Amino acid sequence: MSRGGNKMDGLLGKLGMDRKMALGYFGVLIFMMGDGLELGWLSSYFTDHGLSVQQSALVFSVYGFAVAVAAWLSGVLAEVLGPRKAMMLGLSLFVAGTLVFLTFGITSMNLAIILPTYALRGLGYPLFAYSFLVWVTYYAPSDKLGTAVGWFWFAFSGGLNVLGAYYSSFALPVLGEMKTLWSALIFVLLGATVAIFLNKDKNHSKKFENKSEAIKYLLKGVTIAFENPKIGMGGIVRTINTSAAYGFVVFMPAFMMDLGFTRSEWLQIYGSLWTSNIIFNLIFGIVGDKLGWRNTVMWFGGVGCAVFTAAFYYVPLAAGPNYFVATAVAACYGACLAGFVPLSALIPSLAPENRGAAMSILNLGAGLSTFVGPAIVGAFIGLVDTVGVIWIYTGLYLISAVLMKFVTLSKKEAEEAERVSQEEFQNVQKA
């Protein structure tokens, strides 16, 4: 019998979602909508108002570095503070960063002000969202963990990249850029209220005897990648996972508009990429539970993304400004991007006694992707042009597939993960 007992029953249970955590997923969806509403057009706004493509790439790279730091901290802080308190810290940083960026940064178009203020904003969402992901990995039944994290990435990507993009495509002509950016605070505060304050489920926190033990555990979020190289390789694969997706927003708008697409069409194409992604986040979460987490990541994620990254450039180049063809290719890329979802089940299972530390490495990879993707554009687009950057991303995806060959979960490791998972569930039931 599954350790989940009757907590995974009803319609939500059949869909693989625990009913007690449903409000948390919904809160993440709304929060990330506020965070991501500028993702598809802010780069073009920067270049239209005086910044070069390289300067715009630098802004997103510095932002990505801040995201990476916060993403790494999220796993261990969720252990030390508990997920709910870590999420509240993320909310506070996001609101403070947004207020400073919109008041002093973007209004001045001074790079020296934009860089630190936008980076401050980037510290917030990883602490909020990835702390909730740690919460999920402790609470979900082990036999449904792939599906549970699939629901997380459904909510995360659905808000960040789908609802945010579609909202902007309709809000920009009505509100303009600045009011659209300010409206992000409405969604963020609403989502946080639902996920933090209305979600009544008990949350896990690791207990420490003293501050030195807590600090030692923070360092565990780094050393675990060397103690268990498979976790380190998983972090590299996660970095590659969305690096191209975050790099696309820096240079693909200009490429697509040069082909004849409008900005609204580009935003909707980009939205279709992530619409497909959130659907397949659920599908590949289930597929990973059935066919194996590693094989799903290796073939559907690594190899699939390599194929459709190249297609995302060459097909529109050959077909011209054909909205439906470009949308279809973007959707295929988004679907393959979801092939990496089982990483969030595989990596913590490699270190069941230290899931938070293992998730910190995975979250660091997720954060680094927001840095690496734009950084590749800034470093290479002047040398190899758009087509060269596309092939760099394609090569990285093939490397990720090779790395996954070595990220295996042995029978002994799987049994240990199940044992710890059973104990965690019993502790939750007693709380």
VENNORKA-V695962 format. One record per helix or strand of 2 or more residues. SS is the DSSP state (alpha for helix, beta for strand). FROM is the first residue (numbers start at 1). LEN is the number of residues. If there is no record, write none. Layout:
ss=SS from=FROM len=LEN
ss=SS from=FROM len=LEN
//
This chain:
ss=alpha from=10 len=5
ss=alpha from=19 len=18
ss=alpha from=42 len=7
ss=alpha from=53 len=29
ss=alpha from=83 len=23
ss=alpha from=111 len=29
ss=alpha from=142 len=41
ss=alpha from=184 len=15
ss=alpha from=211 len=17
ss=alpha from=229 len=31
ss=alpha from=263 len=29
ss=alpha from=293 len=27
ss=alpha from=323 len=18
ss=alpha from=343 len=7
ss=alpha from=352 len=53
ss=alpha from=411 len=20
//
